[in-house]
């Protein structure tokens, strides 16, 4: 979450996103609650399978993408591990009942994610 290259722990629940920064060798710092926490879905309809975390703009911090059931996604930029940006709507994703077909991958090898999906329909 912080962009330091270490794997932090994080938890999304009840309108809060909290993370524990990795201090190496299995030690983690105190919990940090991020500001401007987005409402990812209506109460009772949050689906963790629709959530993706990865650097999409090169800052090193983990940005958050929430795939919408009706198509498109909301992108939230991580503001230095302190807060989230307001949602940026990304309309390019098709509607899907299987978000496991949507990937964030560093296809270009530049350290930032590209958005890709596999179309399971046959012609």
C-alpha positions as CSV (number, residue, x, y, z in Angstrom):
1,X,0.0,0.0,0.0
2,X,2.9,2.4,0.8
3,X,5.0,1.8,-2.4
4,X,8.1,0.6,-0.5
5,X,8.1,-2.7,-2.3
6,X,7.1,-4.8,0.8
7,X,3.9,-6.8,1.1
8,X,1.5,-5.0,3.5
9,X,-1.6,-6.6,5.0
10,X,-4.9,-4.9,4.3
11,X,-8.5,-5.3,5.2
12,X,-11.6,-4.0,3.4
13,X,-14.8,-4.0,5.6
14,X,-17.6,-1.9,6.8
15,X,-16.7,1.2,4.8
16,X,-13.1,1.2,6.0
17,X,-9.8,0.2,4.4
18,X,-7.1,-0.5,6.9
19,X,-3.5,-1.8,6.3
20,X,-0.6,-2.9,8.4
21,X,2.8,-1.9,6.9
22,X,5.3,-4.7,6.5
23,X,8.4,-4.2,8.6
24,X,10.1,-7.4,7.2
25,X,10.7,-10.8,8.9
26,X,7.0,-11.3,9.7
27,X,6.7,-8.0,11.7
28,X,4.0,-5.5,10.8
29,X,3.4,-2.0,12.0
30,X,0.4,-0.5,13.6
31,X,-2.9,-0.4,11.7
32,X,-3.4,2.6,9.4
33,X,-6.9,3.6,8.3
34,X,-6.9,5.3,4.9
35,X,-8.9,8.5,4.5
36,X,-11.6,9.1,1.9
37,X,-12.5,5.4,1.9
38,X,-14.7,4.7,-1.2
39,X,-18.0,2.9,-1.0
40,X,-17.3,0.1,-3.4
41,X,-20.8,-1.4,-3.5
42,X,-24.2,-1.1,-2.0
43,X,-24.5,-2.7,1.5
44,X,-24.7,-6.4,1.2
45,X,-23.5,-6.6,-2.4
46,X,-19.7,-6.2,-2.0
47,X,-17.9,-9.0,-3.9
48,X,-14.2,-9.3,-3.0
49,X,-13.7,-11.2,-6.3
50,X,-14.3,-7.8,-8.1
51,X,-11.5,-6.0,-6.3
52,X,-8.0,-5.6,-7.8
53,X,-5.0,-3.9,-6.3
54,X,-2.0,-2.8,-8.4
55,X,0.1,0.2,-9.3
56,X,-1.5,1.6,-12.5
57,X,0.4,5.0,-12.7
58,X,3.9,4.3,-11.6
59,X,4.0,5.8,-8.1
60,X,4.7,2.4,-6.5
61,X,1.6,2.4,-4.3
62,X,-1.3,0.0,-4.8
63,X,-4.3,1.6,-6.5
64,X,-7.7,0.0,-6.3
65,X,-10.0,-1.1,-9.1
66,X,-13.5,-2.3,-8.4
67,X,-15.2,-4.1,-11.3
68,X,-18.8,-3.2,-11.7
69,X,-21.4,-6.0,-12.4
70,X,-23.0,-4.0,-15.2
71,X,-19.8,-3.2,-17.0
72,X,-17.0,-0.8,-16.4
73,X,-15.0,-0.2,-13.2
74,X,-14.2,2.4,-10.6
75,X,-10.5,3.2,-10.2
76,X,-9.3,4.8,-6.9
77,X,-5.8,6.2,-6.8
78,X,-3.8,5.5,-3.6
79,X,-2.6,8.9,-2.3
80,X,0.7,7.9,-0.7
81,X,-0.8,5.3,1.6
82,X,-2.8,8.0,3.4
83,X,-6.1,8.3,1.5
84,X,-8.0,7.3,-1.7
85,X,-8.8,9.6,-4.6
86,X,-12.4,10.0,-5.7
87,X,-13.6,7.3,-8.1
88,X,-12.6,7.5,-11.8
89,X,-15.0,5.6,-14.0
90,X,-13.4,3.3,-16.4
91,X,-16.0,2.3,-19.1
92,X,-14.0,-0.1,-21.2
93,X,-14.8,-3.3,-19.3
94,X,-17.7,-5.4,-20.5
95,X,-20.4,-6.6,-18.1
96,X,-19.4,-9.9,-16.5
97,X,-20.7,-12.4,-14.0
98,X,-17.2,-13.9,-13.8
99,X,-14.7,-11.2,-12.7
100,X,-12.0,-13.8,-12.6
101,X,-11.7,-13.2,-16.4
102,X,-10.5,-9.7,-15.8
103,X,-6.8,-9.1,-15.0
104,X,-4.4,-6.3,-14.2
105,X,-1.0,-7.4,-15.7
106,X,2.3,-5.7,-16.3
107,X,2.3,-6.8,-19.9
108,X,4.7,-4.0,-21.0
109,X,7.3,-4.8,-18.3
110,X,7.3,-1.1,-17.0
111,X,6.1,-1.8,-13.5
112,X,2.5,-0.5,-14.1
113,X,-0.6,-2.5,-14.8
114,X,-2.5,-2.9,-18.0
115,X,-6.2,-3.9,-17.9
116,X,-7.0,-7.1,-19.8
117,X,-9.9,-9.5,-19.9
118,X,-10.8,-12.9,-21.5
119,X,-14.0,-13.2,-23.4
120,X,-15.5,-16.6,-22.5
121,X,-18.3,-16.3,-25.1
122,X,-18.0,-18.4,-28.3
123,X,-19.1,-17.3,-31.7
